[in-house]
Amino acid sequence: MKSSYFWIAFATFLVCLLTPVRAAAQFNRPPDDQRRDDQRRGDQPPTIVCESRHHRLQYCAVGDPRAEVVMVQQLSNEQCVRGQTWGNDAKGIWVDRGCRASFQLRPSRADGPGWWNSGPGRPRNLPSSGACFFKNVNFSGEYFCRDRGSNIGQVALDDEISSIQIYGRARVTIYKDPGFNGPQATTDRSIPDLHQWRMPNNPNLNWDNRISSARID
């Protein structure tokens, strides 16, 4: 009987001794393995490495061009600057002048842009009837475009829009606050410089960098 008690106690001791070791091994798994598991579970947005070879413009295709693209790590000696040496548009992620970096693709918001470009150049794949909103005057700089019938409760360039270009028979109503609130104005013509478009009921203020939501009819 004493021998049986001895072996039971010994087995219990082994279980207690080995269990923390397994937990520690699981806790200290390599970060890359952990990230892969997180992505399989959908806890982390996917990432992609894009490289400008020989200092030339290079595109990297993405599964969903509507996704929000964020640079998470620069991997090159050359600087990766959004809007200058990297950006994204309807074709995917673009890098230039030696930029090499890891980018994270975050799911697009339901009220987010149909697609947008974070760098210089003219829009591509323009809506046949819709509008593009630009960060700079004269339809330049970062921009996003939406088709007619879009309701944008929170614009991608919140309080950073300086010009609006309209295509087809679209009409744009802009709002100062998110959720279609605050002062509003409507136009069916392109506006190259929102400095020149005064806000209603306050001629001392203009619409430059004051748009937070918009409707395109």
Long-range contacts (C-beta under 8 A, 24 or more apart in sequence): 45-104, 45-105, 45-106, 45-107, 46-104, 46-105, 47-72, 47-102, 47-103, 47-104, 47-105, 48-93, 48-102, 48-103, 48-105, 49-75, 49-100, 49-101, 49-102, 49-103, 50-86, 50-93, 50-94, 50-95, 50-100, 50-101, 50-103, 51-75, 51-76, 51-95, 51-99, 51-100, 52-76, 52-78, 52-85, 52-95, 52-96, 52-97, 52-98, 52-99, 52-100, 55-96, 55-97, 55-98, 56-96, 57-94, 57-95, 57-96, 58-94, 58-95, 58-96, 59-91, 59-92, 59-93, 59-94, 60-92, 60-93, 60-94, 60-95, 61-91, 61-92, 62-88, 62-92, 62-93, 62-105, 63-105, 64-105, 64-107, 64-108, 65-89, 65-90, 65-91, 65-92, 65-115, 66-108, 66-112, 66-113, 66-114, 66-115, 67-105, 67-106, 67-107, 67-108, 68-105, 68-106, 68-107, 68-108, 68-109, 68-112, 69-93, 69-103, 69-104, 69-105, 69-106, 69-118, 70-103, 70-104, 70-106, 71-101, 71-102, 71-103, 71-104, 72-101, 72-102, 72-103, 72-104, 73-101, 73-102, 74-99, 74-100, 74-101, 75-100, 75-101, 75-102, 76-100, 76-101, 82-118, 82-119, 83-118, 83-119, 83-120, 83-141, 83-142, 84-119, 84-120, 86-118, 86-119, 87-117, 87-118, 87-119, 87-142, 88-116, 88-117, 88-118, 89-115, 89-116, 89-117, 89-118, 89-119, 89-124, 90-115, 90-117, 90-124, 90-125, 91-124, 94-119, 109-154, 111-151, 111-152, 111-153, 111-154, 112-152, 112-154, 112-156, 113-144, 113-145, 113-146, 113-152, 113-155, 113-156, 114-144, 114-145, 114-146, 114-147, 114-150, 115-144, 115-145, 116-142, 116-143, 116-144, 116-145, 116-156, 117-142, 117-143, 117-144, 118-142, 123-165, 126-167, 127-167, 127-168, 127-170, 128-167, 128-168, 129-167, 129-168, 129-169, 129-170, 130-166, 130-167, 130-168, 130-170, 130-216, 131-164, 131-165, 131-166, 131-167, 131-170, 131-172, 131-214, 131-216, 132-164, 132-165, 132-167, 133-157, 133-161, 133-163, 133-164, 133-211, 133-214, 134-161, 134-162, 134-163, 134-164, 134-165, 135-160, 135-161, 135-162, 136-162, 136-163, 137-162, 137-163, 137-192, 137-193, 137-194, 137-195, 138-163, 138-192, 138-193, 139-163, 139-165, 139-190, 139-192, 146-216, 147-216, 148-216, 148-217, 149-216, 149-217, 150-215, 150-216, 151-180, 151-215, 151-216, 152-213, 152-214, 152-215, 152-216, 153-178, 153-179, 153-180, 153-213, 154-178, 154-179, 154-212, 154-213, 155-211, 155-212, 155-213, 155-214, 157-211, 158-211, 158-212, 159-209, 159-210, 159-211, 159-212, 160-209, 161-194, 161-208, 161-209, 161-211, 162-193, 162-194, 162-195, 162-208, 162-209, 163-190, 163-191, 163-192, 163-193, 163-194, 164-190, 164-191, 164-194, 165-190, 166-190, 170-216, 170-217, 171-216, 171-217, 172-214, 172-215, 172-216, 172-217, 173-214, 173-215, 173-216, 173-217, 174-207, 174-211, 174-213, 174-214, 175-211, 175-212, 175-213, 175-214, 176-210, 176-211, 176-212, 177-212, 177-213, 178-212, 178-213, 179-213, 180-213, 180-215, 181-213, 182-212
